Amino acid sequence: MRKLIIFVVNCQFCSFHVNCLNVYAH
């Protein structure tokens, strides 16, 4: 659950949301 929260927060600060999602998808 905490990883999901970190994932959301990091993506909010990520300049390239698509790249951010790809990184956390793998």
PDBQT receptor file of N, H, CA, C and O in Angstrom, charges set to zero:
ATOM      1  N   MET A   1       0.843  -1.210   0.000  1.00  0.00    +0.000 N 
ATOM      2  CA  MET A   1       0.000   0.000   0.000  1.00  0.00    +0.000 C 
ATOM      3  C   MET A   1       0.870   1.248   0.000  1.00  0.00    +0.000 C 
ATOM      4  O   MET A   1       0.598   2.205  -0.725  1.00  0.00    +0.000 OA
ATOM      5  N   ARG A   2       1.918   1.231   0.819  1.00  0.00    +0.000 N 
ATOM      6  H   ARG A   2       2.139   0.454   1.407  1.00  0.00    +0.000 HD
ATOM      7  CA  ARG A   2       2.797   2.407   0.879  1.00  0.00    +0.000 C 
ATOM      8  C   ARG A   2       3.502   2.640  -0.443  1.00  0.00    +0.000 C 
ATOM      9  O   ARG A   2       3.738   3.782  -0.837  1.00  0.00    +0.000 OA
ATOM     10  N   LYS A   3       3.839   1.552  -1.130  1.00  0.00    +0.000 N 
ATOM     11  H   LYS A   3       3.647   0.624  -0.810  1.00  0.00    +0.000 HD
ATOM     12  CA  LYS A   3       4.496   1.681  -2.430  1.00  0.00    +0.000 C 
ATOM     13  C   LYS A   3       3.582   2.394  -3.418  1.00  0.00    +0.000 C 
ATOM     14  O   LYS A   3       4.045   3.171  -4.253  1.00  0.00    +0.000 OA
ATOM     15  N   LEU A   4       2.291   2.129  -3.320  1.00  0.00    +0.000 N 
ATOM     16  H   LEU A   4       1.915   1.498  -2.642  1.00  0.00    +0.000 HD
ATOM     17  CA  LEU A   4       1.333   2.776  -4.208  1.00  0.00    +0.000 C 
ATOM     18  C   LEU A   4       1.302   4.274  -3.945  1.00  0.00    +0.000 C 
ATOM     19  O   LEU A   4       1.250   5.070  -4.883  1.00  0.00    +0.000 OA
ATOM     20  N   ILE A   5       1.334   4.661  -2.675  1.00  0.00    +0.000 N 
ATOM     21  H   ILE A   5       1.377   4.015  -1.913  1.00  0.00    +0.000 HD
ATOM     22  CA  ILE A   5       1.330   6.076  -2.306  1.00  0.00    +0.000 C 
ATOM     23  C   ILE A   5       2.593   6.756  -2.840  1.00  0.00    +0.000 C 
ATOM     24  O   ILE A   5       2.526   7.840  -3.421  1.00  0.00    +0.000 OA
ATOM     25  N   ILE A   6       3.735   6.110  -2.638  1.00  0.00    +0.000 N 
ATOM     26  H   ILE A   6       3.788   5.230  -2.166  1.00  0.00    +0.000 HD
ATOM     27  CA  ILE A   6       4.998   6.659  -3.133  1.00  0.00    +0.000 C 
ATOM     28  C   ILE A   6       4.948   6.784  -4.651  1.00  0.00    +0.000 C 
ATOM     29  O   ILE A   6       5.433   7.763  -5.217  1.00  0.00    +0.000 OA
ATOM     30  N   PHE A   7       4.365   5.799  -5.295  1.00  0.00    +0.000 N 
ATOM     31  H   PHE A   7       3.971   5.003  -4.835  1.00  0.00    +0.000 HD
ATOM     32  CA  PHE A   7       4.226   5.795  -6.750  1.00  0.00    +0.000 C 
ATOM     33  C   PHE A   7       3.422   7.007  -7.209  1.00  0.00    +0.000 C 
ATOM     34  O   PHE A   7       3.800   7.679  -8.168  1.00  0.00    +0.000 OA
ATOM     35  N   VAL A   8       2.329   7.281  -6.532  1.00  0.00    +0.000 N 
ATOM     36  H   VAL A   8       2.022   6.735  -5.753  1.00  0.00    +0.000 HD
ATOM     37  CA  VAL A   8       1.467   8.407  -6.908  1.00  0.00    +0.000 C 
ATOM     38  C   VAL A   8       2.183   9.734  -6.689  1.00  0.00    +0.000 C 
ATOM     39  O   VAL A   8       2.148  10.611  -7.552  1.00  0.00    +0.000 OA
ATOM     40  N   VAL A   9       2.830   9.882  -5.540  1.00  0.00    +0.000 N 
ATOM     41  H   VAL A   9       2.859   9.170  -4.839  1.00  0.00    +0.000 HD
ATOM     42  CA  VAL A   9       3.527  11.127  -5.211  1.00  0.00    +0.000 C 
ATOM     43  C   VAL A   9       4.657  11.378  -6.196  1.00  0.00    +0.000 C 
ATOM     44  O   VAL A   9       4.811  12.491  -6.699  1.00  0.00    +0.000 OA
ATOM     45  N   ASN A  10       5.451  10.343  -6.474  1.00  0.00    +0.000 N 
ATOM     46  H   ASN A  10       5.325   9.439  -6.065  1.00  0.00    +0.000 HD
ATOM     47  CA  ASN A  10       6.567  10.489  -7.396  1.00  0.00    +0.000 C 
ATOM     48  C   ASN A  10       6.088  10.881  -8.781  1.00  0.00    +0.000 C 
ATOM     49  O   ASN A  10       6.714  11.717  -9.432  1.00  0.00    +0.000 OA
ATOM     50  N   CYS A  11       5.002  10.302  -9.242  1.00  0.00    +0.000 N 
ATOM     51  H   CYS A  11       4.494   9.623  -8.713  1.00  0.00    +0.000 HD
ATOM     52  CA  CYS A  11       4.494  10.612 -10.574  1.00  0.00    +0.000 C 
ATOM     53  C   CYS A  11       3.953  12.034 -10.638  1.00  0.00    +0.000 C 
ATOM     54  O   CYS A  11       3.972  12.656 -11.700  1.00  0.00    +0.000 OA
ATOM     55  N   GLN A  12       3.480  12.544  -9.532  1.00  0.00    +0.000 N 
ATOM     56  H   GLN A  12       3.464  12.039  -8.669  1.00  0.00    +0.000 HD
ATOM     57  CA  GLN A  12       2.990  13.921  -9.515  1.00  0.00    +0.000 C 
ATOM     58  C   GLN A  12       4.140  14.897  -9.716  1.00  0.00    +0.000 C 
ATOM     59  O   GLN A  12       3.961  15.965 -10.301  1.00  0.00    +0.000 OA
ATOM     60  N   PHE A  13       5.333  14.525  -9.224  1.00  0.00    +0.000 N 
ATOM     61  H   PHE A  13       5.478  13.657  -8.749  1.00  0.00    +0.000 HD
ATOM     62  CA  PHE A  13       6.495  15.389  -9.356  1.00  0.00    +0.000 C 
ATOM     63  C   PHE A  13       7.340  15.030 -10.576  1.00  0.00    +0.000 C 
ATOM     64  O   PHE A  13       8.351  15.673 -10.862  1.00  0.00    +0.000 OA
ATOM     65  N   CYS A  14       6.894  13.965 -11.304  1.00  0.00    +0.000 N 
ATOM     66  H   CYS A  14       6.073  13.443 -11.071  1.00  0.00    +0.000 HD
ATOM     67  CA  CYS A  14       7.656  13.528 -12.473  1.00  0.00    +0.000 C 
ATOM     68  C   CYS A  14       7.308  14.412 -13.666  1.00  0.00    +0.000 C 
ATOM     69  O   CYS A  14       6.134  14.608 -13.979  1.00  0.00    +0.000 OA
ATOM     70  N   SER A  15       8.342  14.948 -14.335  1.00  0.00    +0.000 N 
ATOM     71  H   SER A  15       9.296  14.789 -14.081  1.00  0.00    +0.000 HD
ATOM     72  CA  SER A  15       8.095  15.846 -15.465  1.00  0.00    +0.000 C 
ATOM     73  C   SER A  15       7.492  15.075 -16.638  1.00  0.00    +0.000 C 
ATOM     74  O   SER A  15       6.704  15.619 -17.411  1.00  0.00    +0.000 OA
ATOM     75  N   PHE A  16       7.876  13.786 -16.762  1.00  0.00    +0.000 N 
ATOM     76  H   PHE A  16       8.516  13.344 -16.134  1.00  0.00    +0.000 HD
ATOM     77  CA  PHE A  16       7.312  12.955 -17.831  1.00  0.00    +0.000 C 
ATOM     78  C   PHE A  16       6.508  11.831 -17.180  1.00  0.00    +0.000 C 
ATOM     79  O   PHE A  16       7.062  10.804 -16.785  1.00  0.00    +0.000 OA
ATOM     80  N   HIS A  17       5.191  12.040 -17.075  1.00  0.00    +0.000 N 
ATOM     81  H   HIS A  17       4.742  12.874 -17.395  1.00  0.00    +0.000 HD
ATOM     82  CA  HIS A  17       4.343  11.090 -16.354  1.00  0.00    +0.000 C 
ATOM     83  C   HIS A  17       4.371   9.708 -17.006  1.00  0.00    +0.000 C 
ATOM     84  O   HIS A  17       4.330   8.688 -16.317  1.00  0.00    +0.000 OA
ATOM     85  N   VAL A  18       4.441   9.683 -18.319  1.00  0.00    +0.000 N 
ATOM     86  H   VAL A  18       4.474  10.511 -18.878  1.00  0.00    +0.000 HD
ATOM     87  CA  VAL A  18       4.446   8.402 -19.022  1.00  0.00    +0.000 C 
ATOM     88  C   VAL A  18       5.697   7.618 -18.661  1.00  0.00    +0.000 C 
ATOM     89  O   VAL A  18       5.621   6.423 -18.378  1.00  0.00    +0.000 OA
ATOM     90  N   ASN A  19       6.848   8.282 -18.667  1.00  0.00    +0.000 N 
ATOM     91  H   ASN A  19       6.910   9.254 -18.897  1.00  0.00    +0.000 HD
ATOM     92  CA  ASN A  19       8.096   7.613 -18.313  1.00  0.00    +0.000 C 
ATOM     93  C   ASN A  19       8.060   7.161 -16.863  1.00  0.00    +0.000 C 
ATOM     94  O   ASN A  19       8.550   6.079 -16.538  1.00  0.00    +0.000 OA
ATOM     95  N   CYS A  20       7.494   7.963 -16.006  1.00  0.00    +0.000 N 
ATOM     96  H   CYS A  20       7.096   8.841 -16.270  1.00  0.00    +0.000 HD
ATOM     97  CA  CYS A  20       7.395   7.623 -14.590  1.00  0.00    +0.000 C 
ATOM     98  C   CYS A  20       6.555   6.362 -14.420  1.00  0.00    +0.000 C 
ATOM     99  O   CYS A  20       6.929   5.462 -13.669  1.00  0.00    +0.000 OA
ATOM    100  N   LEU A  21       5.425   6.295 -15.113  1.00  0.00    +0.000 N 
ATOM    101  H   LEU A  21       5.121   7.027 -15.724  1.00  0.00    +0.000 HD
ATOM    102  CA  LEU A  21       4.553   5.123 -15.008  1.00  0.00    +0.000 C 
ATOM    103  C   LEU A  21       5.255   3.894 -15.560  1.00  0.00    +0.000 C 
ATOM    104  O   LEU A  21       5.110   2.801 -15.014  1.00  0.00    +0.000 OA
ATOM    105  N   ASN A  22       6.016   4.059 -16.637  1.00  0.00    +0.000 N 
ATOM    106  H   ASN A  22       6.134   4.947 -17.082  1.00  0.00    +0.000 HD
ATOM    107  CA  ASN A  22       6.731   2.925 -17.232  1.00  0.00    +0.000 C 
ATOM    108  C   ASN A  22       7.775   2.384 -16.263  1.00  0.00    +0.000 C 
ATOM    109  O   ASN A  22       7.958   1.171 -16.161  1.00  0.00    +0.000 OA
ATOM    110  N   VAL A  23       8.453   3.265 -15.558  1.00  0.00    +0.000 N 
ATOM    111  H   VAL A  23       8.304   4.251 -15.640  1.00  0.00    +0.000 HD
ATOM    112  CA  VAL A  23       9.480   2.839 -14.602  1.00  0.00    +0.000 C 
ATOM    113  C   VAL A  23       8.853   2.023 -13.484  1.00  0.00    +0.000 C 
ATOM    114  O   VAL A  23       9.390   0.983 -13.104  1.00  0.00    +0.000 OA
ATOM    115  N   TYR A  24       7.726   2.478 -12.951  1.00  0.00    +0.000 N 
ATOM    116  H   TYR A  24       7.290   3.323 -13.259  1.00  0.00    +0.000 HD
ATOM    117  CA  TYR A  24       7.098   1.781 -11.830  1.00  0.00    +0.000 C 
ATOM    118  C   TYR A  24       6.317   0.549 -12.293  1.00  0.00    +0.000 C 
ATOM    119  O   TYR A  24       5.994  -0.325 -11.488  1.00  0.00    +0.000 OA
ATOM    120  N   ALA A  25       6.017   0.482 -13.584  1.00  0.00    +0.000 N 
ATOM    121  H   ALA A  25       6.279   1.191 -14.238  1.00  0.00    +0.000 HD
ATOM    122  CA  ALA A  25       5.302  -0.683 -14.110  1.00  0.00    +0.000 C 
ATOM    123  C   ALA A  25       6.225  -1.893 -14.135  1.00  0.00    +0.000 C 
ATOM    124  O   ALA A  25       5.765  -3.029 -14.019  1.00  0.00    +0.000 OA
ATOM    125  N   HIS A  26       7.540  -1.654 -14.289  1.00  0.00    +0.000 N 
ATOM    126  H   HIS A  26       7.914  -0.732 -14.384  1.00  0.00    +0.000 HD
ATOM    127  CA  HIS A  26       8.508  -2.754 -14.352  1.00  0.00    +0.000 C 
ATOM    128  C   HIS A  26       9.174  -2.961 -13.000  1.00  0.00    +0.000 C 
ATOM    129  O   HIS A  26      10.020  -3.844 -12.857  1.00  0.00    +0.000 OA
TER     130      HIS A  26
